[in-house]
Amino acid sequence: MSLERILNFGYLFFLCLLVFLLPLIFLPFSSNEIVLAKIYLLFFLSFLSFLCFLGREILRKEIKIYQFSLDFPVLLFLFFVFLSALFSVDKRISLFGFYGKFYPSLIGFFSLSFFYFLLSQAKDKISFDKVFKILTFSVLISVLIFYFSFFGLWQKIENFLGGKGIPSIIQKKEFNPSTETPEAYFLFLSLFLLIFVLNALRKKKISFFEIFSFFFVLGAIVIINVKLFWLFLGSFSFLILIFGLSKKICYEKINLYFLPFLLFLVSFFFLIFSPSKKLPQTINLPHKISFEIAMNSLKERPILGSGVGTFFYDFSKERPKSFNQLPFWNYRFPQA
């Protein structure tokens, strides 16, 4: 096997490994169990994949870069993120992230953009279907871990093992390895299902495994139950239905449209009847107060704001007096 083929294999291997591990990895004994591990993984695997990519292009004596419509918006976003971090009220936090959170940060945004670049350059080496299948397996494992936590199976496993071996964080009812909060997990799974549906509509038929995956993930969303995000999921499902039914070609695979139709029905049901939540409530800053703080901060420092990841500064300085009347008045929010 030639060195070029080895480097090409390394480039794709690290990239696919990142897609698979990113929703799953967490460090149960660190200061931030979820985000810290993902930032480290994103940075180091992206860097290793880039080294392999660069080495392969050097051996070919050419650097071939594919261009996409998203490239310019991503570069423009990175430019403003860099300027915001450069003129930040706290440059260290803008670079590395708020202690205990580590994201958003300049390193985090650049690592994500790096990942986007590497993924876009692999279009002639690995298909979208293969990458999405890897992501699907990862999401299914993540949801399985969530089910184990929600139904208390980790406690039973720990009791079977004699009270050892299972970290306490995993045994929390709301735990999932992908995000810090149930609300964020709902949004992550909703985005996954919408992409899943769009990908399924490209095909003439879908397999039993794909149908199982759809309902397996939908079950977790139903358990989490966030009313605001049901509106998001229902709206986009409705748009997919309307756009699809406006195309004559859709009637050749009309049976596949039961997926977005079911998402829309489930979303509509939960929006109308609002069943009670089964998970503990996460303490979040009310949207009205969050918006007020952001607007006041933007008036003081227009365009670039106070810096990447410095909401704690804006919160401490701009929070309204009405916040002191809330039950969590003594809590310091590091993000909106």
Disulfide bonds with the S-S distance in Angstrom:
none
